[in-house]
């Protein structure tokens, strides 16, 4: 009888912990997806502004282009997506 009560309480605690962690994970996934979308939009906007490639070929600004692309690839890797897709095209 005591063993069943202890197992029941342990089961309830375990269920609570799992649900709590699942909710936190979903929030984190949504946050990462939103950040990825914002960074991708920034990169798209920069490419539209720099339609002739003058800024991208510049040393300082070109470095920022590369960094934005790397950030997007890293986020895609974290999300389990194929990071080999070129997002600059």
C-alpha positions as CSV (number, residue, x, y, z in Angstrom):
1,X,0.0,0.0,0.0
2,X,2.8,2.4,0.9
3,X,4.7,1.5,-2.2
4,X,1.7,2.2,-4.4
5,X,1.3,5.7,-2.8
6,X,5.0,6.5,-3.3
7,X,4.9,5.3,-6.9
8,X,1.7,7.3,-7.5
9,X,3.3,10.5,-6.1
10,X,6.5,9.9,-8.1
11,X,4.4,9.4,-11.3
12,X,2.6,12.7,-10.7
13,X,5.8,14.6,-10.1
14,X,7.4,13.0,-13.2
15,X,4.4,14.0,-15.3
16,X,4.5,17.6,-14.0
17,X,8.2,17.9,-14.8
18,X,7.8,16.4,-18.3
19,X,4.9,18.8,-19.2
20,X,6.8,21.8,-17.7
21,X,9.9,21.0,-19.7
22,X,7.9,20.4,-22.9
23,X,6.3,23.8,-22.6
24,X,9.6,25.5,-22.1
25,X,11.1,23.6,-25.0
26,X,8.2,24.8,-27.3
27,X,8.7,28.4,-26.2
28,X,12.5,28.1,-27.0
29,X,11.8,26.6,-30.4
30,X,9.4,29.4,-31.2
31,X,11.9,32.0,-30.1
32,X,14.7,30.5,-32.2
33,X,12.4,30.3,-35.2
34,X,11.4,33.9,-34.8
35,X,15.0,35.0,-34.5
36,X,15.9,33.0,-37.6
37,X,13.1,34.6,-39.5
38,X,14.2,38.1,-38.4
39,X,17.8,37.5,-39.3
40,X,16.8,36.1,-42.7
41,X,14.6,39.1,-43.3
42,X,17.5,41.4,-42.4
43,X,19.8,39.6,-44.9
44,X,17.1,39.8,-47.6
45,X,16.6,43.5,-47.0
46,X,20.4,44.2,-47.1
47,X,20.7,42.2,-50.4
48,X,17.8,44.2,-51.8
49,X,19.5,47.5,-50.8
50,X,22.8,46.3,-52.2
51,X,21.5,45.1,-55.6
52,X,24.7,45.9,-57.4
53,X,27.0,44.2,-54.8
54,X,29.0,47.3,-53.9
55,X,28.6,46.9,-50.1
56,X,29.0,43.2,-50.1
57,X,32.3,43.4,-51.9
58,X,33.5,46.0,-49.4
59,X,35.8,44.6,-46.7
60,X,34.0,45.8,-43.6
61,X,30.4,45.5,-44.8
62,X,31.2,42.3,-46.6
63,X,32.3,40.8,-43.4
64,X,28.8,41.6,-41.9
65,X,27.2,39.8,-44.9
66,X,29.2,36.7,-44.2
67,X,28.5,36.8,-40.5
68,X,24.7,37.1,-41.1
69,X,24.9,34.1,-43.4
70,X,26.9,32.1,-40.9
71,X,24.4,32.9,-38.1
72,X,21.5,31.7,-40.3
73,X,23.4,28.5,-41.1
74,X,24.1,27.9,-37.4
75,X,20.5,28.4,-36.4
76,X,19.4,26.0,-39.2
77,X,21.8,23.4,-37.9
78,X,20.5,23.9,-34.3
79,X,17.0,23.3,-35.7
80,X,18.1,20.1,-37.4
81,X,17.7,21.5,-40.9
82,X,20.1,21.2,-43.8
83,X,22.4,24.1,-43.6
84,X,23.8,23.6,-47.1
85,X,21.0,25.6,-48.6
86,X,22.3,28.9,-49.8
87,X,20.1,31.7,-48.4
88,X,21.8,34.5,-50.3
89,X,20.2,33.6,-53.7
